Amino acid sequence: METLQAKPFNLTVEINGEIQLKRNNDKMNIRSGDCDKIVDLLLHAQSLEMMRMLPDKISSSPFEVQFTPDRVLTLARKEVRNAMVRFRFNEIDTLIELLKQGILKLRDMSTIVGGPKGHYAPPSTPDPVIEGRD
């Protein structure tokens, strides 16, 4: 288990591909394969920052970003209650970078350092003879 921190967010990466995103009392569990979808959704939300009237929410199944009148955003998982993280527009870049670092950390954790350690047979050993073949 590795923990990455970028104030005000914490990201915990498990070797099984489970990632937990936390901010204060808010937390959300995500799979490593969903990080790209979340990053795309956050980039879309960031592009809406200059709009006078924000939509209620934007979604990319199974996630959604909800907007409030005081310009606080909530990243939530649709089918899971209390799986959400709140943030402001100026924190989106930090959140995106932290998710990208989490994926890289997971890749580092799951890669064998130094490659394979042994050989099947020494290179000088000849192939075995198969009877009945020339």
N, C-alpha and C positions, 0 to 999 in steps of 0.2 A: 504494500500500500504506500503510495506516494501522495503528498499533499503539496499543492501549489497555491500560492497566495498572491493576489494582486488587490490591494485595498480597494474596495471593501469586500471583495469576493474571496472565497476559498473553494478550491477544487480538489477533490480526493479521487485518485485514480486507483482502481483495483486491477489486478492482473487478469481477472476474468472478463474485462471489458466494461465493467460497471463504473460509471463516473457520477460523483455526487457534487452538485453545485450548491454552495451555501452563501447566504448573506444574512447576517444577524440571525433572526429566527426563521427565515425562509429557507427552504431547501427543496431540491429536486433531484431525483435519480434519473439518469439518462444512460442509454447504451452508446458505445463509442461510434456505432454506425449512424446515429442520429445527429452527431455534432455538425456535420456539413449542412444538414437541413436546418438546424438551429441558426448557424452562422448566416445562411442565406436569408432566413426570416428576419434576423436582426439587422442585416444590411437593408432589407426592404423597409423595415420600421425606421431606420435611420434616414432613409431617403424622404420620409414623410415629415421630417422635423419642421420644415419651414412652412408647412401648410397651416392656414389659420384654423380650419376645422379638421380635426383629426377624426378618423373613423373610430367606431367603438372597439374594433379589433381587426386584426389580420391573422390569417391562419394558414398553416401548412401541416396537414394531418401527420401526427397526432398533437402538434403544438400550436399555440396561438400567442400572439402578443396583444394584450389589452391596453387601451389608452384611457387615462382618467383626465378630467378637466384640469387638474393641477399639473399635468404633463408628467405624471409618473407612469411608467410602463411596467407591465407584469408579463413575464414569460411564464406560461402555464402549460401543463400537459392536460389535454381535454378530458380524458377518461379517468384521471386520478385526482381525487380531492386533496387539497392542501399541498399539491406538488406545484409550487410556484416560487419565482424569485422576482422581487421588485427592484427597479432601478430607474435612473433618469437618462435623458438623451445623452448627456455628457459622459456617461459611464459605459455606453455601448461599445466603444473602441476597446476599453479595458476588458470587457466581457468576451468580446470576439477573440482578442489575443490570448486570453486565458484558456478558452476552449481549444484553440489551435495548439497551444503548448501542452494541454492535457492529452491530445491525440498523439503528439510527438513523444510525450513521456510514456504513454501506453505502448507505442511502437518500440521504444527503447527497452521497456520492461519485458516485452515478449520476444525480443530478438536474442538469439544465443550469441554471446560475445565470444569472438575468436573462432567462430564456425565449428564444424564437426571436429571432434577430438581424435578419432581413430580411423583406420582404414579397414576395408573388408579383407584385403590380403596385401602382402607386400608387392610392390610393382614387379619384382623379379620372379614371382611365382607364375609358372605357365598355367594356362587354362587346362582343366581336367579333360582327359581323353574320353570321348563318348564312343562306346563300342558300336560297330556296324556303320559308322560314318567315316568318310575319308576326308 
